[in-house]
Every structure is written in C-alpha cells, then in structure tokens.
Amino acid sequence: MTSDIVLEALQSMEFTQDLEPKQLEKLASIATYVTFSEGATIFREGDTSELVYLIMEGEVSLLTQVPGHGQVTILTIEPGQLLGWSSLFPPQKKTAGAQTNAPTKAIAINAVQLHELCTDDHDIGFEIMSRVAQVISNRLSAARDLLLDMFEPSKEKKQRRK
C-alpha cells in the first residue's frame, strides 16, 4: 500500500481526524500498511514492541489474564481506533494482549519515530498525546467496569448503576 493510501486512511480515522494536512503527512511518513488474518495474535500481554496500530478494518479484542478466570476480553477495538499505546512509553511493554476477531487491516506506526515526531513538533505532539491520554482513560475505565462486573455481587451492581 502506497504512502498516499496510508495518508488517505489517516484522514478518515477517528484517532487522527481533524489533524492538519502537514501533520497527517508526517504520520504517514512513519507508517506502513499491515494485515492480519482472523484469530491472529498481534501481540501478547507483556510483549515488548515498537509498534502502535490504527485499525482500518476488522476488529481486535484486548485480552488480559485474570487469576481464577483465565483470559478475559477487556474490550474490542474497532476501525479508526488506536491499538498498542503502551509502545509509546518505556519500557514499551504491552499492558494487554491483542487478537483479531475478523480479518483486519491496520496502519502500523513506529512508536519510537512517533515519539520523536511529538518531541520535535510540539503542536502534533500535544494533539497526539492528548488523544493517547483519552484512549488510556477509556481503557482504564473499561478495565474497571470489567473487574466490577466480575467481582461485585449482582445485587450491589444493580444498586451502583442506579
């Protein structure tokens, strides 16, 4: 896939929407197109990786090991969303696993180069890191809700949600 097609995809994604054209061009210059078959493991919890992904098509489950419950799906990542944010921060270890639920197309971005881009260009850095912070907040909230659903007695759950 050419960088023009990557650029076109970035223009339409939820995570990158409203970025300026020059900012999108900079992102496209450090991005590549990747595909995964259904059931593919993109990464495992604890893996070290220098890639973050923006999902173009398909869906990806975020998975974590919960003692006494085995592997649990935290949430599902859909087109336009960011996958693998932890690669942006040392030690670049994945906080969850990622497995495709369907054939999936994505844009892979080198996290080291993205971090350098954010450091060199504070405008894009602010935009990207603000969006990453929102992703982290949403994922923490989803993980909290999952844990409450797993461990809170159902009667208390109903009262809490009122």
N, C-alpha and C positions, 0 to 999 in steps of 0.2 A: 504494500500500500504506500503510495507516494506521500510526501510531506504535505502536499496540497489537500489530499483526502483526510489526513490526520487533522490539519487545520480546520477543514470544514466540519469534522466531527466535534472538535473542541468548541466551535462556535455555537453548537446546538445543545451542549450538555449542561445539565443543571449546575454542576460544580463550577463550571467555567463561564457560564452565561454572564453577560454584562462586563466581561473583561474587555479592555481596549484592544483593537486590532493588533497593535505592535506587541502587546503582552501575549496575546494568543500566538503570534508568530514565534516569539521567544520560547513559549512552551512547546510548540510543535517541533522546534529545532532539537529538542532533547527527548522527543517522544517517538515511540515505534508502535506499530500495529501488531497485536498478538491475538491468537485464537486458542480456545480450549474446548475439548470435547465434553459432552455431558458426563458428569461424575468425576471429572479431573480434579486433582488436588493442586491448587495454585500455590499454596504454602501451608505449612503446619504451625501450630502454636509453638512458639519458642524458636522457630527458624530465624536465621539472620538473613536479611535481604536488602538490596539497594534499590528495589523497585516499588513504586506505587502505581496503582491502576485506576483508570476511569473506565467504567463499564459502558460499552456502546450498545450491546445486545446481549440477551440472556439474563441469567440471574445467578447469584453466588450466595451460598449460606456461610455465615460466620459461625464457627464451631469452637466450643471450649469443653475441656474435661471438667466435670463436676463430680467430686468424690461421692460415691454411692448412687450416682445417676448416669455415669458414663459420659459419652459425648453428647452435648446438648447444642442445639441451634440457638444462637443469641438473637439473630435477625437475618433478614435476607437483603442483599444489596442488589439494586435494580439499575437499569440503564440511566446514565447521567451521574451516577454516584461514585464516590471515591472508595477505593479498597486499598488497604495496606498502609495507612497513615503512619504507623509506628516506624516505618523505614526512614522517615524524615528526622528522627531523633535518636541520638546514641542511647543504647548500643545497637539500635536498628533490629531489635528482636520483635517478632510478630506476637501480638497480645492475644491472638485467636488464630484458628485455622480457617482456611477458605476453600470451599469445594463447590464446583459448578453444579447447578440443578438442571441445566439445559446447555446446549452448545452456546458458547459465549465468545463474543468479540470484545476486545478491550484495547485501550491505549496504555502502554507501559511507559512510565516516566522514570528516568534515573533520579533517585531521591537525592543523591549527592550533588548532582548538577542542579536540581531544583532548589536545593538549599543554597547553593552558591548564587543562583539567579536571584533568589529572595534577598540575599545579603547584599548583592551588587545593585539591585534595583529596589529601593525601599517601597516604591509605590506598588509594584507587583507583589513584593514580599508581604506588605500589610494585607493586601487582598487575599492572597493565598493562605497565609497563616490565620487570618480571621475565619476563613471558610473551613480550614482544618480544625480550628478550635470548636466550631459549631458541630462538625462531624464527631469529634471526640465527645462533646457534651451529649449529643444524641445517642451515641453508642453506650456511654456510661448509664444514661437513663434507661435504655433498653435492657442492659445487663441487670440493673437494679430491679426493674419490673419482673424480669425472668426469675431472679432469686426470690423475690417476694412471692411470686406465684408458686414456686417450688416448695418453699419452706413455711409459708404462713397458712395457718388453718383457714379453711374456706369461709367460715362464719366471720372471722375477723377481716378477711379480704373484702367481703361484701360491705362491711361497715366502713372500711377505709376508703372505698371507692365512692361512697355517697357524698 
